[in-house]
Amino acid sequence: MNKTTLIISVGGSIEPILYSIKNNNPDTVIFFVSYITRDIVKGKIISNLQKADNTHIPYDFILTPDEQSIGKSTFVLLNEIPKITKKLTGQMKFPEMVDYTGGTKTMSAALVWACSEYSKKFSYIGSLYPSGRDKNRAGIVISGQERSFLSENPWNQIAFFEINKGIDLFNQNLFPQAIKIFEKAEKKITNEKK
C-alpha cells in the first residue's frame, strides 16, 4: 500500500501545522524542526495527531543543525528524508506533499529546494483575506482564518529535471537513454506544453 507522507516545516505557531495535517490528511508526517520548535511539536502537536478512526498518525523529526543556514538545512533534508520516509512507510522516497508554512524563511526555502525534484504537491497555509492576519494584515494568520493553498509541483508540470537530463544524455550521444527520459517527460508535461 502506498502511504502519503507530508513533510512540514515548523515555526512558533501551531495552528497552521495542525490545520495542514488535518486538511492534507497524510498517513505519515515528518516535522522539519529547529531545536526550539522540536519542543513545540512534542509539547503541543503530537497529542493532536489523530486520524478519523482515532489511530495515531506515525511521525518523525528532521532537525536542522542551523535554522539560519540554507546550505546546512538543505543538506540535512537531502540526507535524512529518504531514511525517515523508509522508516515510516517502508519505502525510500521523498514525501508526496511538502508544507513550507512554518519555520524560518531559510528553513522553508531549504525544504522547497530539497523537495523540488521529487515531491508532487506543495502546501502553504495562509488566509483568504488580508483581514485574516494580525499586525495590520501583514503578520501571521489569525486562528480560525486559515486556508490551504495547495499546488502541483511547478517543476513537474514542465518536466524541468527530466528535460535537462535528456538534453545532457543526447549531447553525450546516449540516444536510447535520452529517448527514455524524454518519453518520461512527455507523460509528465501538461497537454498545453507538450
N, C-alpha and C positions, 0 to 999 in steps of 0.2 A: 504494500500500500504506500502510495506517495504522500508523504506528510508535508503540509505547508509550514514553512518556517518564516517567522518575522524577526528581523534584526532591527533594534530600535535604540537610538542614542538617547541618553537620559541626562536631563538637567535638573534644576531645582524644583520644577513644578511637576507634580504627579498627575494632575487631571488630564493633560494631553496624552500621557503614557497609557493611563487606564482607558481613555476614550479610544485610542488607536487599537489597543489589544481587543477591546470589545467589538469595535467596528470591523476590524480586519479578520477577526476570528481565526487566528492561527492554531495549528496543532502544537507547535513548539515556539518558544521565544528565546532570543539571545539579546541580552541587555549589553549595550556598549556604554561603559561607565568610567568615571574617574574614581579616585579613592573616596571622595566625598559623596558622589551620587550612588556609589555601590551601597552605602549605608542607608540611603533614602529608599532604594529598591528593597533592600532586606527589611526595613522597618515599616514601610507604608504600601508597597506594591505587591509583594509576594502573597500576602494574605488575600488579595483580591483576584488572584489568578484562577478563577473557577470557570469551567465550561458550563454549558447549559445543563448537562447531565450531572453537575456537581463534582465531576472529577477535576483533579488539579492539572493545569497546563504545565508540561515539563519545560524547564528553563535552565539557562546557564548564563555566565558572565564573560565578557571580554573586557579586561581592564586596560585602559590606555596608560602607558608609563608617563605621559605628559600631555595633558589636555590642551596645551598651548602649542604643541608641535605637530604640524600636519604630516611631516615625514614619519615620526615615531608612531603616531596614531594609525596612519595608513599601513605601515609595515606590520604592526601587531595584528591589525584586522586581516590582512592578506595571509598571514601565517596561521592565525587561530581560527578563522571562520570555518574552513573545511574540517578541522579536527573537532570543533564543538558541534557542528552540524552532524558529523558522523556519530558522535557520542549520543546526540539527542534522537536521531532518526535512523541511524544505521547506514546512511549514505553520505559519502564525502562529496559535498557540493556547496554551492553558495545559496543563501536563502532566496526564496522567490520574491519576498516582499522586504522592502527597506523603508523604515520610517526615520527621517532625519530631523524631526521636530526639536528634540531636546538636546542638551549638551552645549558645549561651547560652539561657536561658529566653526572653529577648527575641527572639532570632533564631527560635526555634521558634514563638513566638506570632505574630510577623510573617509567617512562612511560612504558617501555617494561615489567618491572617486574609486574606492576599493571595490565596490559592487557594480560599477558601471558596465563592465563587460559581461557580467554573469546573471544579475537579477532581472526579473521580469517587470516588477512594478515598484514605484516609489510613492510613498505616502507622506503627506505633510498635514499636520493638524493646525488649522487656523480658524478664522471666524468669517462668516459670510459677509458681515457688515463691519465697517470700521468701528462702529459703536460697540462692538463685541470685544474691544480691547481696553485695557486700563492705560494710564498715563497719557491722557488726551488722545486716545485712539491709536497710539503708537507702541504700546507695551505688550505684555503677554495677554493671551486670550483669557477672557473672564470665564470662570467656571460656569458651565451651562450654555455657553455661547459657541462651543467647539463645533467645527465642521471639518470633515475629512476631505482632503484633496488628493485623489488617487490618480496616478498617471502611468501609462506604459513607459517602459524604459525607452527614451528617445533614440539611443544608440541601436536598439533592436529594430526600431521602425525603419531605419535606413541601412541596417546590417553593416554598420560602420567598421567594426572589427573584422568581420568576415571578408568584406571587400578589400580592405587593406592587406589582409593575409593573402588573399587570392592574387592581388597585384604583385606582391613580393614573390610568390611562387611562380607566377607567369614570367616575371622578369628574370628568374633563375632558370628558365626553360623547363620547369617542372610542371608541364602542362596537365597530365592526368590529376595531380594533386590540386592544381588551380581550378580545374573543372569541378571537382568535388566541392571545393569551398564556394565557388560561385553558385552551384546548384543549391547549396545550403542557404546562401544569402538570398537567392531568389524566393525560397519558401518563406523567409522571414520578412521580406520587404512588403510594405503595404502596396496595394494594387496601383495607386496613382504614381508610385515611384518606380515600378518595375521597368 
